[in-house]
Amino acid sequence: MSILLDEANVYERGMDDDLTFQTVRELAGTAYMAGRSAPPTDAEVEAVAKRLCWNSCKKWDGIESDYVAKDEDDAWDYAGEIPGFHEEYIRQAEEMLEIARKAVNE
């Protein structure tokens, strides 16, 4: 399930069933504005880290292998076998998300 659907489901569980369209629009706007400045979730960080890993898997220097990743998850699983790779991608993802949030809020 996507990050957006996960967050929407959590948000919906806290709402009353008899909301008007206007109330829903106001709540959605409030949730959107709160999300712009909220720290990234673990799911967001992992999604960005996986994409960074996938984008760089063809450029891994110093790794002698005939392995070719099929998709993001496959590349992520393979990178997990190399000490420190997951941690570095997660660090980069957190940094990128922080920069993006600051840019949106300026």
N, C-alpha and C positions, 0 to 999 in steps of 0.2 A: 504494500500500500504506500502511496506517496506521502511525503512529509506534509503537504498541504491537507490531504484528507485526514491524516492523523490529528493535526492541530484543529481542524474543523470539527472533528468528532468530539474531541475533548471540550472545545468551546461550546458546542451544542448541548452537551450533557448538563451544563450549568444554566441553561436557559429555560424559561417558562414556555409552555406549548401555545399559549394564546397571545403571541406577539403580533403586532400590526406591522405592515410593510415599512412604515416610517421608523418604528422602533428597531426593526431588524437593520435598516440602513444605518441608523445612528450607532447601533452596537457594532456593526461591521466596520464602520469608520473608526470607532474607538479602538477596536481590536487591531485594525491595520496600523494605526498610529503607534499603539503600544508595541506592536511587533517590529516596527522600524528601529526602535531603540533597545529592544530586548536583546540580551545576549543570545548567541546562536545555540540551538539545541544540539545535543550529541548527534542526532540523526542528520542535521544540516552539516555539521562538521565532517561526519563520516562520508556523506554524499560528495562533498567538495574534495575531500582527500582521495576518494576513489577516482573521481574525474581527473585530478592531478596525476595520480598514478597511471591511469589509463593513457593520458596524453603524453606522458614521459616514458612509457614502457619501451618504446622503440629507441629511446636515447640513453638507456642505462649504460653507463660507461664502466668498464672494468669487469663486466659479468660475461664470462665465457659460457654461452648456452645456445642451443638451437630452439629453445622454447619460444613459442609465439602465443601470446594471450588471445583468447577468443572474444572477450568482452571485459567490461569494467570489473565485474566480480572475479573473473578468472585472473586478471592482472593483480587485483588486490590480494587474492589468496596466495598467488605466487610471491608477491612482495613480502607477505608475512613470513615467508621462509628465510628471508634475508634480515639478519639482526639490524634493528634500527630504522628500517624503511617505513614501517607503519607510523612510527612516532614522528619521523620527519615530515611525512605527508600530512599528518594531523596538525603538526605545528604550523606548516605552511597554510593549511586550510583555515585554521583559527585566525592567523594573521590576515589572510585575504578577506575573511568575513568581517573582521574588525574594521579594516580599511573601507570596505563597501558600506558598512553601517554608518561610519563617520561621514562618508561622502553623501549619503542619502539625507542625513540630518543637518547638513550644512546649508 
